[in-house]
């Protein structure tokens, strides 16, 4: 009996560590790419997070995306929908890594770049599903604690933030070329992607009980 209890506690600990790791990877990714490129390789701020693929930080970007993908694949929730979301997140994360964004200055139609964009959108939609739907679930047989209600608020804010960022990126991409040129020096896609990735990371840090853990 004690062994069984110990195994269950170990499993819970492992899941918490998995969630914390995903949160750390998410919150650190934009900073690692920017600071690593700037300090080590003297690379300026890129137009998007994905654009770092075509810099000396490309291997770092791909490595972190693979790590996130495999951690999502390892994620097991309470229902089949949790597992399926993790499996899809794995596929989409690897798709983002394996199909790079269109290089700066490239002309003509770039099929790989279009595939990259599709995988990126699907990846963020999956992360939004985690935050807005899966993480906010509450045991119907128990009254949610004050901390649980606070966590649900954070999950919803993070999910909505990701959605707004994805929507604004789509609006920017569809702007007429002369109007988009006005905003281009500000690197709007990078900042919007960075905010969305940070929201993803924060959501998982909260789920991993690094933040807003229930009071004992």
C-alpha positions in Angstrom: 0.0 0.0 0.0 2.8 2.4 0.9 4.6 1.5 -2.3 1.5 2.3 -4.3 1.2 5.6 -2.6 4.8 6.4 -3.2 4.5 5.5 -6.9 1.5 7.8 -7.2 3.3 10.7 -5.5 6.3 10.1 -7.8 4.0 10.2 -10.8 2.4 13.5 -9.7 5.9 14.9 -9.1 7.0 13.9 -12.5 4.0 15.5 -14.2 4.6 18.7 -12.2 8.2 18.7 -13.3 7.2 18.1 -16.9 4.8 21.1 -16.8 7.4 23.3 -15.1 10.0 22.4 -17.8 7.6 23.3 -20.6 6.9 26.6 -18.8 10.6 27.3 -18.5 11.3 26.5 -22.1 8.4 28.7 -23.2 9.2 31.8 -21.1 13.0 31.6 -21.9 12.8 30.9 -25.7 12.6 34.5 -27.0 15.2 35.7 -24.5 17.6 32.9 -25.4 17.4 33.6 -29.1 17.7 37.3 -28.8 20.4 37.5 -26.2 22.3 34.5 -27.6 22.3 36.0 -31.1 23.1 39.5 -29.9 25.9 38.6 -27.3 27.5 35.6 -28.9 27.1 36.2 -32.7 26.4 39.9 -32.8 23.1 39.2 -34.6 20.5 41.9 -34.5 16.9 41.5 -33.6 15.1 39.4 -36.2 11.8 40.0 -37.8 10.2 37.0 -36.1 11.2 34.3 -33.7 11.1 31.8 -36.6 13.6 34.0 -38.5 16.3 32.9 -36.0 16.3 29.6 -37.9 18.4 31.4 -40.6 21.0 32.7 -38.1 23.7 31.1 -36.0 21.0 30.5 -33.3 19.0 28.2 -35.7 20.2 25.0 -34.1 19.1 26.4 -30.7 15.6 27.3 -32.0 15.2 23.8 -33.5 16.5 22.1 -30.4 14.1 23.9 -28.1 11.2 23.3 -30.4 12.0 19.6 -30.5 12.3 19.6 -26.7 8.9 21.3 -26.3 7.4 18.8 -28.8 8.7 15.7 -27.0 7.6 17.1 -23.7 4.1 17.6 -25.1 4.2 14.0 -26.4 5.0 12.8 -22.9 2.2 14.7 -21.4 -0.7 12.6 -20.1 -3.8 14.1 -18.7 -7.0 12.8 -17.1 -8.8 12.3 -20.4 -8.1 11.2 -23.9 -8.5 14.8 -25.1 -5.6 15.8 -23.0 -3.4 13.1 -24.5 -4.6 13.9 -28.1 -3.8 17.6 -27.6 -0.3 16.7 -26.4 0.2 14.4 -29.4 -0.9 17.1 -31.8 1.3 19.7 -30.1 4.2 17.4 -30.7 3.4 17.1 -34.4 2.9 20.8 -34.8 6.1 21.8 -32.8 8.2 19.4 -35.0 6.5 20.8 -38.1 7.5 24.4 -37.1 11.1 23.2 -36.6 11.4 21.1 -39.7 9.8 23.5 -42.1 11.6 26.8 -41.7 10.1 30.2 -42.3 10.8 32.0 -45.6 14.3 33.6 -45.5 14.5 37.4 -45.5 14.7 38.8 -49.0 13.4 35.6 -50.7 11.3 36.2 -53.8 8.4 34.3 -55.2 6.2 31.6 -53.6 7.8 29.6 -50.9 5.8 26.4 -50.2 8.0 25.5 -47.2 7.4 28.9 -45.7 3.6 28.5 -46.1 3.8 25.1 -44.4 5.8 26.6 -41.6 3.1 29.3 -41.1 0.3 26.7 -41.1 2.2 24.6 -38.5 2.8 27.7 -36.4 -0.9 28.6 -36.3 -1.9 25.0 -35.5 0.7 24.9 -32.7 -0.6 28.0 -31.1 -4.2 26.9 -31.4 -3.2 23.7 -29.6 -1.5 25.7 -26.8 -4.6 27.9 -26.6 -6.7 24.8 -26.2 -4.6 23.7 -23.3 -4.9 27.0 -21.5 -8.6 27.8 -22.2 -10.1 24.3 -22.1 -8.0 21.7 -20.4 -6.3 23.6 -17.7 -9.5 25.3 -16.5 -11.3 22.1 -15.9 -12.5 21.6 -12.3 -13.5 18.4 -10.5 -17.3 18.6 -10.5 -17.3 16.8 -7.1 -15.2 19.4 -5.4 -15.5 23.1 -4.9 -12.6 25.0 -6.5 -10.2 26.6 -4.1 -9.5 30.3 -4.3 -6.1 29.5 -5.8 -7.7 27.3 -8.4 -10.0 30.2 -9.4 -7.0 32.5 -9.6 -5.1 29.9 -11.8 -8.1 29.6 -14.1 -8.0 33.4 -14.6 -4.4 33.2 -15.5 -5.0 30.3 -17.9 -7.8 32.3 -19.6 -5.7 35.5 -19.9 -2.8 33.5 -21.3 -5.0 31.7 -23.8 -6.7 35.0 -24.9 -3.3 36.7 -25.2 -2.1 34.0 -27.5 -5.2 34.3 -29.6 -4.9 38.1 -29.9 -1.2 37.8 -30.9 -1.9 35.3 -33.6 -4.8 37.4 -34.9 -2.6 40.6 -35.0 0.1 38.7 -36.8 -2.4 37.6 -39.4 -3.6 41.2 -39.8 -0.1 42.5 -40.2 0.8 39.8 -42.8 -2.3 40.8 -44.8 -1.6 44.6 -44.7 -0.9 46.3 -48.0 2.9 46.4 -48.6 3.2 50.1 -48.2 1.3 50.1 -44.9 3.2 47.1 -43.6 6.5 48.9 -44.4 5.6 51.5 -41.8 5.5 48.9 -39.0 8.3 46.7 -40.3 11.2 48.5 -38.5 9.4 47.8 -35.1 9.6 44.0 -35.7 5.9 43.5 -34.8 5.9 39.8 -35.6 8.8 39.1 -33.3 7.2 40.9 -30.4 3.8 39.4 -30.9 5.3 35.9 -31.2 7.4 36.5 -28.1 4.3 37.6 -26.1 2.4 34.5 -27.3 5.3 32.2 -26.3 5.6 33.9 -22.9 1.9 33.4 -22.3 2.3 29.8 -23.2 5.2 29.5 -20.7 3.4 31.3 -17.9 0.3 29.1 -18.3 2.4 25.9 -18.0 4.4 27.3 -15.0 1.1 27.9 -13.2 -0.1 24.4 -14.2 3.2 23.0 -12.8 2.5 24.8 -9.5 5.6 27.0 -9.8 3.1 29.9 -9.4 -0.2 30.1 -7.5 0.2 26.8 -5.8 -2.6 25.8 -3.4 -1.8 26.8 0.2 -1.3 23.9 2.5 
